[in-house]
Amino acid sequence: MFVVLFLLVGYGLIEARPIIVGPSLSIDAPRDDTPFADGVVSVSGKAERTAVLILNGNPLPHKEDGSFSSVLALPRGGSILTFVATDRFGRSVTATRNVFVPFVN
């Protein structure tokens, strides 16, 4: 009887993990404080347990496994990329990256 109860509680905790843990966000590229001479920046990473992924106020499509990638054209100077992953319960996590496109003389 104790084994069955233990298995049921364990299974319940595994199934409830997305509710308990909330969203996670990891950015693989770009690295923080990276210069991009041509202004073209590739972004990629993974957003787990996420319903909506936003980059600088715009939706960023992600695959069912949470991976995402996109290419941005940024203006000269410094830019801050702000990623926000929100789960279906409204909890969110934010990550930022500072990038720089040098001015050409």
LINKA-V966473 format. One record per residue. N is the residue number from 1. PHI is phi as a letter, one per 20 degrees, with the letter a starting at -180 (999 if undefined). D_FIRST is the distance of its C-alpha to the first C-alpha in whole Angstrom. Layout:
N_PHI_D_FIRST / N_PHI_D_FIRST
This chain:
1_999_0 / 2_f_4 / 3_f_5 / 4_f_5 / 5_f_6 / 6_f_9 / 7_f_10 / 8_f_11 / 9_f_12 / 10_f_14 / 11_f_15 / 12_f_17 / 13_f_19 / 14_f_20 / 15_f_21 / 16_e_23 / 17_g_25 / 18_f_28 / 19_f_28 / 20_f_27 / 21_f_29 / 22_n_32 / 23_f_35 / 24_c_37 / 25_b_40 / 26_c_42 / 27_d_45 / 28_e_47 / 29_b_50 / 30_e_53 / 31_f_52 / 32_f_54 / 33_m_57 / 34_e_58 / 35_e_62 / 36_c_62 / 37_f_66 / 38_e_66 / 39_n_64 / 40_e_61 / 41_c_58 / 42_e_55 / 43_d_51 / 44_b_48 / 45_r_44 / 46_b_41 / 47_c_39 / 48_e_36 / 49_l_34 / 50_c_37 / 51_e_38 / 52_c_42 / 53_c_44 / 54_c_47 / 55_c_50 / 56_l_53 / 57_n_52 / 58_d_52 / 59_f_49 / 60_d_48 / 61_f_47 / 62_c_43 / 63_f_42 / 64_f_38 / 65_f_37 / 66_n_39 / 67_f_42 / 68_b_45 / 69_b_49 / 70_a_52 / 71_c_56 / 72_d_58 / 73_d_61 / 74_d_62 / 75_f_65 / 76_f_67 / 77_o_66 / 78_e_63 / 79_c_60 / 80_d_56 / 81_e_54 / 82_d_51 / 83_d_47 / 84_c_45 / 85_d_42 / 86_c_40 / 87_e_36 / 88_f_36 / 89_e_35 / 90_n_38 / 91_e_37 / 92_c_40 / 93_c_41 / 94_c_44 / 95_c_46 / 96_c_50 / 97_c_52 / 98_e_56 / 99_c_58 / 100_c_62 / 101_d_65 / 102_f_68 / 103_f_71 / 104_e_74 / 105_e_77
